Amino acid sequence: MRVKRARMTYDYARDHEHELSAEYLYASDAEVLGIYDADDSLQVDVAVICPECSETLRLETTVDKVTSSGTELPLDEDYYD
């Protein structure tokens, strides 16, 4: 059976609200764009793909808490498989 994907209209893709949920976002689909100081706090910007329209989105977040990780960098590629 062949499934035809519906294409999103330009107006919808441009105007819809990008309501994101962790259920549809994966670390392997994200890229850190920057880490910097802003307004007396640490800021992290991350690019992700909107699961609804496939537009690349920039997420801007402030670091609230820092703890030890126990993770060694660079991360093993198998971590994302």
C-alpha positions as CSV (number, residue, x, y, z in Angstrom):
1,M,0.0,0.0,0.0
2,R,1.4,3.4,-1.0
3,V,0.8,6.3,1.4
4,K,0.7,9.8,0.0
5,R,1.9,12.5,2.4
6,A,-0.2,15.6,2.5
7,R,1.7,18.8,1.9
8,M,1.2,21.6,4.3
9,T,0.2,24.9,2.7
10,Y,2.7,27.7,2.8
11,D,0.3,29.9,4.8
12,Y,-0.2,27.2,7.5
13,A,3.5,26.4,7.7
14,R,4.2,30.1,8.1
15,D,1.4,31.0,10.6
16,H,0.9,27.9,12.7
17,E,2.1,27.9,16.3
18,H,5.0,25.6,16.8
19,E,3.7,23.7,19.9
20,L,6.5,21.4,20.8
21,S,6.4,18.3,23.0
22,A,9.3,16.2,24.2
23,E,7.4,13.2,22.9
24,Y,8.3,14.2,19.3
25,L,11.8,15.8,19.8
26,Y,15.0,13.7,19.9
27,A,18.5,14.6,20.8
28,S,19.8,13.2,17.6
29,D,17.6,15.8,15.7
30,A,19.0,18.8,17.6
31,E,22.1,20.9,17.2
32,V,23.5,23.3,19.7
33,L,23.8,26.7,18.0
34,G,25.4,28.6,20.9
35,I,26.2,28.9,24.6
36,Y,26.7,32.3,26.0
37,D,26.1,34.7,28.9
38,A,23.0,36.8,28.8
39,D,21.3,38.8,31.5
40,D,23.5,37.4,34.3
41,S,22.7,33.8,33.3
42,L,23.9,31.1,30.9
43,Q,21.9,30.9,27.7
44,V,21.8,27.9,25.3
45,D,20.3,28.1,21.8
46,V,19.4,24.8,20.1
47,A,18.0,24.1,16.6
48,V,15.3,21.5,16.2
49,I,12.9,20.5,13.4
50,C,9.2,21.2,14.0
51,P,7.6,17.7,13.9
52,E,4.4,19.2,12.4
53,C,5.8,21.3,9.5
54,S,9.5,20.4,9.3
55,E,10.6,24.0,9.7
56,T,13.9,24.5,11.5
57,L,13.2,26.2,14.9
58,R,15.6,28.0,17.2
59,L,15.0,27.2,20.9
60,E,16.4,29.7,23.4
61,T,16.7,28.6,26.9
62,T,18.3,29.7,30.2
63,V,20.2,27.3,32.3
64,D,18.5,27.0,35.7
65,K,20.6,24.2,37.3
66,V,24.1,22.7,36.8
67,T,25.0,19.3,38.2
68,S,27.6,16.6,37.6
69,S,26.8,14.3,34.7
70,G,29.2,11.4,34.7
71,T,29.0,11.5,30.9
72,E,32.2,11.5,28.9
73,L,32.5,13.7,25.9
74,P,32.4,13.4,23.0
75,L,29.3,11.3,23.2
76,D,29.4,7.8,21.6
77,E,27.5,7.7,18.3
78,D,25.7,4.6,19.5
79,Y,24.0,6.7,22.2
80,Y,21.8,8.1,19.5
81,D,21.0,4.9,17.7
